[in-house]
């Protein structure tokens, strides 16, 4: 599988940001705004009262057979993680539920010129940061995108 360029990575990051920053359920959670949805690393990690941080784990191009030389957009399988952070345990759960729902419901569509063909939640885990005293719920996703 060939690797993805930085430009393509940026495009996929914009897709995730676009979906999350336009989700009314997510933005209805106290303290949430488009400014608290950020790519890793966080711009201001010292005081996250509430945040959603997304990061790419792997991006793989799917080998496509070119039948009759018809050119199609390359298909990528993208593994990414959204970390949902809050000082309150209950809020971290609410946040994770909203993020999971937003991404899976927006599974098909075109965002910033990138066609999304399915986003699935593959794993979820919880953590507590003792130093900074925040709860974290980490959600892993697999997306199929055409660029």
C-alpha positions in Angstrom: 0.0 0.0 0.0 1.3 3.4 -0.8 1.5 6.1 1.8 -0.5 9.3 1.8 1.0 12.7 1.3 0.7 15.5 3.9 -1.8 17.3 1.6 -4.1 14.3 1.7 -3.7 14.0 5.5 -4.7 17.7 5.8 -7.8 17.1 3.7 -8.9 14.2 5.9 -8.3 16.2 9.0 -10.6 18.9 7.6 -13.3 16.2 7.0 -13.2 15.2 10.7 -13.2 18.9 11.9 -16.0 19.7 9.5 -18.3 16.9 10.7 -17.6 17.5 14.4 -17.7 21.3 14.3 -21.1 21.2 12.6 -22.7 18.7 14.9 -25.4 20.4 17.1 -25.5 17.6 19.7 -21.7 17.9 20.3 -21.7 21.7 20.4 -24.7 21.7 22.8 -22.4 20.1 25.5 -21.4 22.8 28.0 -18.0 24.3 27.2 -17.8 22.8 23.7 -17.1 24.9 20.6 -15.4 24.6 17.3 -12.3 26.0 19.0 -12.1 23.0 21.4 -12.0 20.5 18.4 -8.3 20.3 17.5 -5.8 18.0 15.7 -3.1 16.5 18.0 -1.1 17.9 19.6 -3.3 20.3 21.5 -2.6 24.0 21.1 -3.1 24.6 24.8 -2.6 21.3 26.6 -2.1 22.9 30.0 -5.7 23.5 30.8 -8.1 21.4 28.9 -11.5 21.7 30.7 -13.1 20.0 27.7 -11.8 19.1 24.3 -11.9 16.7 21.4 -8.5 15.9 19.9 -8.1 13.9 16.7 -5.1 12.1 15.4 -4.3 9.7 12.5 -2.9 6.3 13.3 -2.6 4.9 9.8 -3.6 5.8 6.2 -3.5 3.1 3.6 -4.3 3.3 -0.1 -6.4 0.4 -1.2 -5.0 -1.3 -4.4 -7.5 -0.8 -7.2 -7.6 -2.7 -10.5 -7.9 -0.4 -13.4 -10.5 -2.1 -15.6 -10.5 -0.7 -19.2 -8.2 2.1 -17.9 -11.1 4.0 -16.2 -9.4 6.3 -13.7 -11.1 6.4 -10.4 -10.2 8.4 -7.3 -7.9 6.6 -5.0 -9.6 4.9 -2.0 -7.9 5.2 1.4 -8.7 3.4 4.6 -7.9 5.8 7.4 -7.5 4.8 11.0 -7.9 7.7 13.4 -8.5 8.4 17.1 -10.6 11.0 18.8 -9.7 11.7 22.4 -12.6 13.2 24.4 -11.3 15.1 27.4 -13.2 16.6 30.3 -12.7 17.4 34.0 -16.0 15.7 34.7 -16.4 11.9 34.2 -20.0 12.1 33.1 -19.2 14.8 30.6 -16.4 12.7 29.1 -19.0 9.9 28.4 -21.5 12.4 26.9 -18.8 13.9 24.8 -17.6 10.5 23.5 -21.2 9.4 22.7 -21.8 12.6 20.7 -18.5 12.3 18.8 -19.2 8.6 18.0 -22.7 9.3 16.8 -21.7 12.4 14.7 -18.9 10.5 12.8 -20.9 7.4 12.2 -24.1 9.2 11.1 -22.1 11.4 8.7 -20.6 8.2 7.3 -21.4 9.0 3.7 -21.1 12.4 2.1 -18.7 14.9 0.6 -16.8 17.2 3.0 -14.3 19.8 1.7 -14.1 17.9 -1.6 -13.3 14.6 0.0 -15.9 11.8 -0.4 -16.5 9.8 2.7 -17.7 6.2 2.2 -18.3 5.0 5.7 -16.9 5.7 9.2 -17.0 2.9 11.8 -16.1 2.9 15.5 -13.6 0.1 16.1 -12.6 0.6 19.7 -13.1 2.7 22.8 -11.1 3.0 26.0 -11.2 5.1 29.1 -8.3 6.8 31.0 -7.8 9.2 33.8 -4.9 11.7 33.8 -3.8 12.0 37.4 -1.4 14.9 36.7 -3.9 17.1 35.0 -7.0 15.6 36.7 -9.1 15.0 33.5 -11.0 12.1 32.2 -10.3 10.8 28.7 -12.3 8.6 26.5 -10.4 7.5 23.4 -12.4 6.4 20.4 -10.8 4.6 17.4 -12.4 4.8 14.0 -11.9 3.4 10.5 -13.0 5.5 7.6 -13.1 4.9 3.9 -12.4 8.0 1.9 -12.0 8.9 -1.8 -9.5 11.7 -2.6 
